């Protein structure tokens, strides 16, 4: 592992840290005047490839028990680094009731996660991100925020192994909860790196009564 790390390092330096095991979650907030004014936390899931998030969906389990720790840390970073208004995301692992930060970024999660956040909160996160990045006024965009009444997420489609895709089937009940599908490849496509070769992404919305069904069937 160390040799592999050195071979990939451009500066030929590596950092060795303790390997933390536990459920992974993510939070995207909007920072205004060094304070968190919007927040959106998700459970992040990895299956075949344990180092890639394949699916994310709110609400993050037990988020309220660690919320103050995370928000205080973000606001502390905002003050110490004098960060400008805008999005701030942290991916973290929860162990023994504490968040261990894996990565931070000044954007939302990938996989067009802006779609999910916008659908749930009423805020056009694309416009919010662009306006804040360009130094334009975004106050009217924030006014549309409301308490989420649904839970939207994404699920990336990957093959279980290398080979040629014969067909792609979606569970009929899950299909009723989809609001968008973005396919990159389809039947006939040859998968040569199944751990990283994304076939497409499904975007879904759950009502509160759907959450128990989702938790039970999320691996199927």
C-alpha positions in Angstrom: 0.0 0.0 0.0 2.8 2.4 0.8 4.6 1.6 -2.5 1.4 2.2 -4.3 0.9 5.5 -2.5 4.4 6.7 -3.4 3.9 5.7 -7.0 0.8 7.9 -7.2 2.2 10.9 -5.3 3.4 13.7 -7.5 5.5 15.2 -4.7 6.6 11.7 -3.5 5.3 12.2 0.0 2.5 10.2 1.7 0.5 10.7 4.9 -0.4 7.7 7.0 -3.5 7.9 9.1 -5.5 5.6 11.2 -8.1 3.7 9.2 -11.5 4.6 10.7 -14.4 2.3 10.1 -18.1 3.3 10.4 -21.0 4.6 8.4 -20.1 7.4 6.0 -22.2 10.6 5.8 -21.9 13.9 4.1 -23.1 17.4 4.8 -23.4 20.4 2.5 -23.9 23.8 4.1 -24.1 27.4 2.9 -21.9 29.7 4.8 -22.9 33.4 5.0 -20.8 35.8 7.0 -18.9 32.9 8.5 -22.2 31.3 9.8 -24.0 28.2 8.6 -27.4 29.3 7.3 -28.4 26.2 5.2 -27.5 22.5 5.9 -28.3 19.2 4.1 -26.9 16.0 5.5 -27.0 12.5 3.9 -26.2 8.9 4.5 -23.5 7.9 1.9 -23.3 4.3 0.7 -20.6 2.3 -0.9 -21.0 -1.3 -2.0 -18.7 -3.2 -4.4 -16.1 -0.4 -4.3 -15.7 0.6 -0.6 -13.8 3.8 -1.6 -16.5 5.3 -3.8 -19.9 6.7 -2.8 -22.5 5.1 -5.1 -25.6 6.4 -3.4 -26.5 9.3 -1.0 -29.8 10.1 0.5 -31.1 12.2 3.5 -31.8 12.3 6.3 -28.4 11.3 7.8 -28.9 8.8 10.7 -28.4 10.3 14.1 -27.4 13.6 12.6 -28.8 15.8 15.4 -26.5 14.1 17.9 -23.4 15.3 16.1 -24.8 18.4 14.3 -23.4 21.0 16.8 -19.9 19.5 16.5 -19.9 19.7 12.7 -21.5 23.1 12.4 -19.1 24.6 15.1 -16.1 23.1 13.2 -17.3 24.6 9.9 -17.8 28.0 11.4 -14.4 27.8 13.1 -12.8 27.0 9.8 -14.7 29.8 8.1 -13.4 32.3 10.6 -9.8 31.1 10.8 -9.5 30.8 7.0 -11.7 33.9 6.3 -13.6 31.9 3.7 -16.0 33.7 1.4 -19.8 33.1 1.4 -20.7 29.9 -0.4 -21.1 26.1 -0.2 -19.0 24.0 2.1 -19.1 20.2 2.1 -17.6 17.7 4.5 -17.6 13.9 4.0 -17.1 12.1 7.3 -17.3 8.8 9.1 -19.1 8.3 12.3 -17.5 6.2 15.0 -18.5 6.0 18.7 -20.8 9.0 18.2 -18.1 11.3 16.8 -17.5 12.5 13.2 -14.1 11.9 11.7 -13.6 14.1 8.7 -12.5 12.5 5.4 -12.7 15.3 2.9 -13.8 18.9 2.6 -14.7 20.9 -0.5 -16.2 24.2 -1.6 -19.0 22.6 -3.6 -21.7 20.0 -3.2 -21.2 16.3 -3.6 -20.8 14.9 -7.2 -23.4 13.1 -9.2 -25.3 16.3 -9.7 -26.4 16.3 -6.1 -27.6 19.9 -6.6 -30.7 18.4 -8.1 -31.6 16.5 -4.9 -30.9 19.4 -2.6 -32.9 21.8 -4.7 -35.9 19.5 -4.9 -36.0 19.0 -1.2 -35.3 22.5 0.1 -36.9 24.7 -2.6 -33.5 26.5 -3.1 -32.0 26.6 -6.6 -28.6 25.4 -5.5 -27.2 25.8 -9.0 -28.1 29.5 -9.0 -27.0 29.9 -5.4 -23.6 28.3 -6.1 -23.0 30.4 -9.2 -24.1 33.7 -7.7 -22.0 33.2 -4.6 -18.9 32.2 -6.6 -19.3 35.3 -8.9 -19.8 37.7 -6.0 -23.4 38.4 -7.0 -26.4 39.0 -4.7 -28.1 35.7 -3.7 -30.5 36.9 -1.0 -33.6 36.2 -3.1 -32.4 32.7 -3.7 -32.1 32.0 0.0 -35.7 33.3 0.6 -37.1 30.2 -1.2 -35.7 27.8 1.5 -38.2 25.7 3.4 -38.1 22.7 5.7 -37.7 19.6 3.5 -41.0 17.6 3.0 -39.3 14.8 1.1 -35.9 13.1 0.8 -34.2 13.0 -2.6 -31.0 11.1 -3.4 -29.0 9.6 -6.2 -27.9 6.1 -6.9 -25.2 5.3 -9.4 -25.4 2.2 -11.6 -22.4 0.0 -11.8 -21.9 -3.6 -13.1 -21.1 -6.3 -10.6 -18.2 -7.4 -12.7 -16.4 -6.8 -16.0 -18.1 -7.9 -19.1 -20.8 -6.9 -21.6 -24.0 -5.4 -20.4 -27.0 -7.5 -21.5 -29.8 -5.5 -19.8 -30.5 -3.0 -17.1 -33.5 -3.6 -14.9 -35.0 -1.3 -12.3 -37.1 -2.6 -9.4 -40.8 -1.6 -10.3 -41.5 -0.1 -6.9 -38.2 1.9 -6.9 -39.0 3.1 -10.4 -42.1 4.8 -9.1 -39.9 7.0 -6.9 -37.6 8.2 -9.7 -37.7 11.8 -10.9 -34.8 11.6 -13.3 -32.5 9.1 -15.0 -29.2 9.9 -16.7 -27.6 7.1 -18.6 -24.0 7.1 -19.8 -24.0 3.6 -21.3 -26.4 0.7 -22.0 -26.9 -2.8 -23.3 -23.9 -3.8 -25.5 -21.4 -1.7 -23.6 -18.2 -3.4 -22.5 -17.3 -2.8 -18.9 -13.6 -3.1 -18.4 -13.2 -1.5 -14.9 -16.4 -2.3 -13.0 -15.2 -0.7 -9.8 -15.1 2.8 -11.4 -17.0 2.5 -14.7 -20.3 4.3 -14.1 -23.2 3.2 -16.3 -25.7 5.8 -15.2 -27.4 7.6 -12.3 -30.9 7.3 -10.9 -32.4 10.2 -9.0 -35.2 9.4 -6.6 -37.5 11.1 -4.0 -38.8 9.4 -0.9 -41.6 10.4 1.4 -41.3 10.0 5.1 -43.3 6.7 5.0 -40.9 5.4 2.3 -37.8 5.6 4.5 -38.2 2.2 6.3 -38.7 0.5 2.9 -35.6 2.3 1.5 -33.4 1.2 4.4 -34.5 -2.4 4.1 -34.0 -2.6 0.3 -31.2 -0.1 -0.4 -28.7 -2.9 -1.3 -31.1 -4.7 -3.7 
